Amino acid sequence: MKTENTGTVLVDCAGARMGGARRLLLELESYLVDNRRPDVRVIGRDQPVSPAWLIQRERPWRHRRVVSLNNVGFVVTPARRWLLLHQPQHFLDPEEIRKLGGRVDREIPWQAQVVRQAARRSDMIVVPTTGMARRVAMTAPDLSSRISVRPNPLSMAPEPVTGRRPEVFLCPVLFARWKRMGDILRTVDEAVDIVRRGHRTEIEVLVTATPWEARAEGLGDARHLRFIGRITHTEVARYRRRSWATIYPTRIESFGYPLAEARLAAQPVVAHDTPHNREVAGGALVPFTQEHPDDIADAIRRALETRVPPEPGNPFDRDRYFDWMLGATEATS
């Protein structure tokens, strides 16, 4: 094991263009603004993760620690190497691959090999949830001893619960072929129809995808889903403040920022009843067990009657996360 000397920390954030990776970068940038860390140097902003970039960043940097936020660890740079893994596709089990069929991105098999080989050169592997840790350990058992579970950072001011409209549910998802959002959201649309007819509540679900994406997934005729486009984090927060609850029906996530945001906003979140979702969403979770319209409709009805108590503290504390990752506090695991 390499020991750390005094010096700087290099952080590669290449590839953080959307979704949770982008949100993580925003949290890092706000941390660096609020905390004086002249010892931290960030590279890769607006840079895609490409073979050329991975070679370029492997310079003989004189740093005490290098941190990769983009799933691909440093390999030869002479420093302690930290790696954040947050792409489930690189650690799918055979049954998941079978179910996804042709939906798995074509480049994933070779990417997974690169990611795993690079991870073997890392001194510390950080994952955001226990479920992601199990996924990595089952697929690559030799990495188990270096894994540390640290929930992704999330800084949010308290939000008022007044002004939330029971007829509005927010579904902040990022469409990707492997997530099969068409199948999932068609079931949600049918569930909303059941609630509207049986509960006489004119519910509408706001989905953060474009109408083009909806049509490509066979959702062009959805009756109760409104596709509001790919919007910024600030716009998502604005929609959340006027929505009664969040619906986050995805099947495979490494973390899921909408789950954490609902928890800190004391807002019900309708999602699968899984250990992963319970870990991230905590008491805000309003679970469904079967991906069936009746089961999801029951969860939506319960969400309409749910009042989520505020969190006594922030389990996703930003400063604690980056102090640890960037070496401001002693790493103990």
Helices and strands as residue ranges (DSSP letters): E 8-12, H 19-34, E 40-43, H 51-57, E 63-68, E 80-84, G 88-91, H 94-100, G 101-103, H 108-119, E 124-127, H 130-139, G 141-146, E 147-149, E 165-171, G 177-179, H 181-199, E 204-207, H 211-216, E 225-227, H 233-241, E 243-247, H 257-264, E 269-272, H 275-281, G 282-284, E 285-288, H 293-304, H 318-325
